[in-house]
Amino acid sequence: MEIINIEKFFLNTLLRVSIIGVFLILVADLSINPEDTLSLSIDVVILLTCVGSYLIRIRYPTVAVLLLTGMLLLAMIYQSLEVPANTTTSFSIILVVGFIISVLLKRLTMWIMHAIAVSGIFFILGFQFINPALRFSPTTNDLTTIAITYSILYVILTYATYALKSSYDKIHQYLKDSNQELYQKANEIEAQNDKLLQVQNNLNALNADLENTVNERTGKIRAQNEILIKYSYTNAHHLRGPVARLLGLAAIYKLEANPDPDFFIGKMVDQVYEIDNVIQQINKDLEGAE
């Protein structure tokens, strides 16, 4: 079971156990001393207080603690004044109340409740000291001893509980801060991973674009090479024919004694037109390859 808040866990456990315990005490008092109306009344009041505190513990935990501890203090003070023989029992319960206060309350509220509890102890002893008939012990020395003993026990118990609770709170806060820091670092790492993944995706996209560009350029270069090869073939065959014929006509023109200029010029013009057609076709092929 995960305990998120030690105060809530302790309060829930305390109230559940208290309800069961007080109910059993009430049943025992009804069975053994049904004529003791004071004890029965106190049992009923404490039981109802525990139940009421349990019902409001989630929404109003501090109010539930104040209701429980305040009613216990009042009940024990009243019981000590009405039944002096139960004074030490009441003081023992007040010690338990001091323990509860140190665990479940904080800051000024805790110190005020401690002051009320200690004042209750001294009020009971002072009242019995002034009224000898209501003392649980006939001697003044017993009252002084009880006052000193329970006061010291109250201070020891509540201070030790307060020290332990303070240490726990510091450790709990340290762990909470550490967890928060780890959570923030985990978020930062996750954000960095997201950035790295984005960069990787961008690189993959660039690589894909680069590969497509290279393939496209390679295709264009291959096509241009094919055009150049074709151009070289055309230059070697289609152009060489008319040029060779022009040279042949020029050579024949020189060898004849009375050459016909119109005939030779006409033939040369035909070869020039043929060369021009070949050049125009080469230009069209080169423009289509761009």
C-alpha positions in Angstrom: 0.0 0.0 0.0 1.4 3.4 -1.0 1.3 6.0 1.8 1.1 9.4 0.1 0.5 11.4 3.3 1.5 10.1 6.7 -0.8 12.5 8.5 -3.9 11.2 6.6 -2.8 7.6 7.0 -2.2 8.0 10.8 -5.5 9.9 11.2 -7.5 7.3 9.4 -5.9 4.5 11.3 -6.2 6.3 14.7 -9.9 7.1 14.2 -10.8 3.5 13.0 -9.0 1.9 16.0 -10.5 4.5 18.4 -14.0 3.8 17.2 -13.6 0.1 17.7 -11.8 0.5 21.0 -14.2 3.0 22.5 -17.1 0.9 21.3 -15.6 -2.1 23.1 -15.1 -0.1 26.2 -18.7 1.1 26.1 -19.9 -2.5 25.8 -17.7 -3.5 28.7 -18.9 -0.7 30.9 -22.5 -1.5 30.1 -21.9 -5.2 31.0 -19.8 -4.6 34.1 -20.9 -1.2 35.5 -24.3 -0.3 34.0 -25.0 2.0 36.9 -21.9 4.2 36.3 -23.7 6.8 34.2 -20.7 9.1 34.2 -18.4 6.6 32.5 -21.1 5.6 30.1 -21.8 9.2 29.2 -18.1 9.9 28.6 -17.8 6.7 26.5 -20.7 7.8 24.3 -19.4 11.3 23.9 -16.0 10.1 22.9 -17.4 7.5 20.6 -19.6 10.1 18.9 -16.6 12.4 18.6 -14.5 9.7 17.0 -17.3 9.0 14.5 -17.8 12.7 13.7 -14.1 13.2 13.3 -14.0 10.2 11.0 -16.8 11.5 8.8 -15.1 14.9 8.3 -11.5 13.7 8.2 -11.1 13.9 4.4 -12.4 17.4 3.7 -11.4 18.9 7.1 -8.5 16.9 8.6 -7.3 19.7 10.9 -10.9 20.2 12.3 -11.2 16.5 12.8 -8.0 16.4 14.8 -9.0 19.5 16.9 -12.4 18.0 17.5 -11.0 14.7 18.7 -8.2 16.1 20.9 -10.3 18.9 22.3 -13.1 16.6 23.3 -10.7 14.1 24.8 -9.1 16.8 26.9 -12.5 18.2 28.1 -13.7 14.7 28.9 -10.6 13.8 30.8 -10.6 17.1 32.8 -14.3 16.6 33.6 -13.7 13.0 34.6 -10.8 13.9 36.9 -12.9 16.6 38.6 -15.9 14.3 39.0 -14.1 11.1 39.8 -10.7 12.0 41.4 -9.7 8.3 41.6 -9.5 8.3 37.8 -7.0 11.2 37.7 -4.0 9.2 36.7 -6.0 7.4 34.0 -7.1 10.7 32.7 -3.5 12.0 32.7 -2.4 8.9 30.7 -5.0 9.6 28.1 -3.8 13.3 28.0 -0.3 12.0 27.3 -1.8 10.1 24.3 -3.5 13.3 23.2 -0.2 15.1 23.4 1.3 12.4 21.1 -1.6 12.8 18.6 -1.1 16.6 18.7 2.6 16.3 17.9 1.9 14.0 15.0 -1.1 15.5 13.3 -0.9 19.3 14.0 1.7 21.8 12.9 3.1 25.2 13.7 0.9 27.5 15.9 -2.0 25.2 16.1 0.2 22.4 17.6 1.7 24.7 20.2 -1.7 26.1 21.3 -3.1 22.6 21.7 0.0 21.5 23.7 -0.5 24.6 25.9 -4.1 23.7 26.5 -3.2 20.1 27.3 -0.5 21.1 29.9 -2.8 23.7 31.3 -5.5 21.0 31.7 -3.1 18.9 33.8 -2.1 21.8 36.0 -5.8 22.9 36.3 -6.8 19.4 37.6 -3.9 19.3 40.1 -4.5 22.9 41.1 -8.2 22.3 41.6 -7.5 19.2 43.7 -4.8 21.0 45.7 -7.3 23.8 46.6 -10.0 21.2 47.4 -8.6 18.5 49.6 -11.9 16.6 49.5 -11.6 16.1 45.7 -8.0 14.9 45.7 -7.2 11.4 44.3 -4.5 11.2 47.1 -4.8 12.7 50.6 -1.2 14.0 50.7 0.2 17.1 49.0 3.5 15.3 48.2 1.6 12.8 46.0 0.0 15.6 44.1 3.4 17.3 43.6 5.0 14.1 42.5 2.2 13.3 40.1 2.4 16.9 38.7 6.2 16.7 38.2 6.0 13.1 36.8 3.3 13.7 34.2 4.6 17.0 33.2 8.0 15.6 32.5 6.5 12.6 30.7 4.3 14.9 28.6 7.3 17.0 27.6 9.4 13.9 26.8 6.7 12.1 24.8 5.5 15.2 22.9 9.0 16.5 22.2 10.4 13.1 21.1 7.3 12.7 18.8 7.7 16.3 17.5 11.4 15.7 16.8 10.7 12.4 15.0 7.9 14.0 13.0 10.0 17.0 12.1 12.8 14.6 10.9 10.3 12.6 8.9 8.9 15.8 7.3 12.4 17.0 6.3 13.2 13.6 4.8 9.8 13.5 3.1 10.3 17.0 1.7 13.8 16.1 0.5 12.5 13.0 -1.2 9.6 15.0 -2.7 12.0 17.7 -4.0 14.4 15.0 -5.3 11.5 13.2 -7.1 10.4 16.5 -8.5 13.9 17.3 -9.8 14.2 13.8 -11.3 10.8 14.3 -12.9 11.9 17.6 -14.4 15.2 16.0 -15.6 13.2 13.2 -17.1 11.0 15.7 -18.9 14.1 17.6 -20.2 15.6 14.3 -21.4 12.4 13.4 -23.1 12.2 16.8 -24.7 15.9 16.4 -25.9 15.0 13.0 -27.3 12.1 14.5 -29.1 14.4 17.2 -30.6 17.0 14.5 -31.5 14.2 12.5 -33.2 13.1 15.6 -35.0 16.6 16.3 -36.2 17.0 12.7 -37.2 13.7 12.9 -39.2 14.9 16.1 -40.8 18.2 14.5 -41.7 16.4 11.5 -43.2 14.2 13.8 -45.2 17.2 15.8 -46.4 18.9 12.5 -47.3 15.9 11.4 -49.2 15.7 14.8 -51.0 19.4 14.6 -51.7 19.1 11.1 -53.1 16.2 12.2 -55.3 18.2 15.2 -56.5 21.2 13.1 -57.2 19.1 10.6 -59.1 17.5 13.4 -61.0 20.8 15.0 -61.8 22.3 11.6 -62.7 19.4 11.0 -65.1 19.9 14.4 -66.7 23.6 13.8 -67.1 22.9 10.4 -68.5 20.5 11.9 -71.0 23.0 14.6 -71.9 25.7 12.0 -72.4 23.4 10.1 -74.7 22.8 13.3 -76.6 26.5 14.0 -76.8 27.1 10.5 -78.0 24.4 10.9 -80.6 25.9 14.3 -81.5 29.3 12.7 -81.9 27.8 10.0 -84.1 25.9 12.7 -86.2 29.0 14.7 -86.5 31.0 11.7 -87.6 28.5 10.4 -90.1 25.9 13.0 -91.2 28.2 16.0 -91.3 31.2 14.2 -92.7 29.2 13.1 -95.8 28.2 16.6 -97.1 31.6 18.0 -96.1 33.4 15.3 -98.1 31.1 15.9 -101.0 31.9 19.7 -100.9 35.6 18.9 -100.9 35.1 16.5 -103.8 33.2 19.1 -105.8 36.0 21.6 -105.1 38.6 19.2 -106.2 36.7 18.3 -109.5 36.1 22.0 -110.2 39.9 22.6 -110.1 40.7 19.6 -112.3 38.2 20.4 -115.2 39.4 22.8 -118.0 36.1 24.5 -118.5 34.0 23.8 -115.4 30.4 24.9 -115.3 30.2 27.3 -112.3 26.4 27.1 -112.0 26.5 23.3 -111.8 29.1 23.2 -109.1 27.6 26.1 -107.2 24.2 24.4 -107.2 25.7 21.1 -106.0 27.6 22.9 -103.3 24.5 24.8 -102.2 22.6 21.5 -101.9 25.4 20.1 -99.7 25.3 23.3 -97.6 21.6 23.0 -97.1 22.1 19.4 -96.0 24.7 20.5 -93.5 22.4 23.2 -92.2 19.6 20.6 -91.7 21.9 18.4 -89.7 23.0 21.4 -87.5 19.4 22.4 -86.9 18.5 18.8 -85.9 21.5 18.8 -83.5 20.3 22.1 -81.9 16.8 20.6 -81.4 18.2 17.5 -79.8 20.5 19.6 -77.4 17.6 21.9 -76.5 15.4 18.9 -75.6 18.1 17.5 -73.3 18.3 20.7 -71.2 
